[in-house]
Amino acid sequence: MQALLTMLSLSKADTAAILDDSAVRALVVMGTKDPDFPNPVEEAQNLASRLHAETMIVEGAGHYPHVEMADQVAPRIISFLGSLSPAPAAAGITRLHRS
């Protein structure tokens, strides 16, 4: 919860200042009609280049492409997650198994 509260309290300048320090793989998903950005595709490409991330541009989607076009976005997110290395057991992460 503290991480979420910290994230919500950061300004755009604060987040821009720490982008280059990211060391995790990332996938930037952006809709071409996101009203929060004058040029959503350029914004996604800029963010991805700073994070050394992959991008998924969703044609016709707005600010919530994962909700608006889940049938297109979900397979890409699942593929991306499947390409990640498993977390080390020392990180305290356990897997839950369905019966």
N, C-alpha and C positions, 0 to 999 in steps of 0.2 A: 504494500500500500504506500509505503514511503517513496518508492521509486516512481509510482504514478503521480503522487502529489508533487514531487520534485519536477517531473516532466511538465506537468500542467502549469507550474509557476515560472517556467523559463520563457523568456522573450525570444523572438525570432533571431535577434542578434546573439543571444546566449547559445541557442542551438547551433547557429552557423559557426560559432567559434569552436565548438567541440567536434564538428563533423569529421575533420581530418584525423582525429584521434581514434576513430572507430576501428576496431580490429576484428570485427565479426563479419561474416558473409551476410549480404542483405539483398533483398529483392524490392525494388521500388515499383509500386503499382499505381498508375495514374490514369485517370480518365481524360480524354481529349476535351471534354466540356466542363472540366472542374472550374467552377466560378470563382474559386479563391485565388486563381493565378491568371495573369494576363495571357501567358503562353504556357499551358500545362505541359506540353511535350518538352519544351526547353527547360522548364523547372525540373522535370523528372530526369532529364539527361544531365543537368548540372548537379543535382543531388547524387545521382548514381556515380558520376565521375569523382565526386569528393569522397564517396563512401567505397569506391571501387566495387560497386554493386551491379547487379543485373537489373534490367528494366522490363516492365510489361506495360505497354501503352494500350489502353482499352478504348477503341474508337467508339465515340458516342456516349461514353459513360461520364458521369459528373464526379462529385467529390467522394462517392462511395461505390467504386466499381465492383468491389467484392460483394456488395449487396445487390446492386443494380443489374449486374451481369455475372452472377455467381457461376453459371454454367460455363463461362469462358475463363473466369479467374481461378476458380477452385482447382481445376486440373493443373494449372501452372504453379500454384502455391504448393500443391501436394508434390509435384515433381521437384520443385526447389527444395522442399523440406527433405525429400528422399535423397537428395544429393549431398546433404550435410553429414558430417561425421557424427557418430553417436557421442553424446556427452560422457566424459569420464565418470566412472562410478564414484570417484573421490569427490565429485561435485555435490554429492548427496541427492542425486536424482534417482528415483526408483521408477520402474515401469509397472503399470497396473495391467493385469491380465483379466480378460473377460472369461467367465466360466461357461 
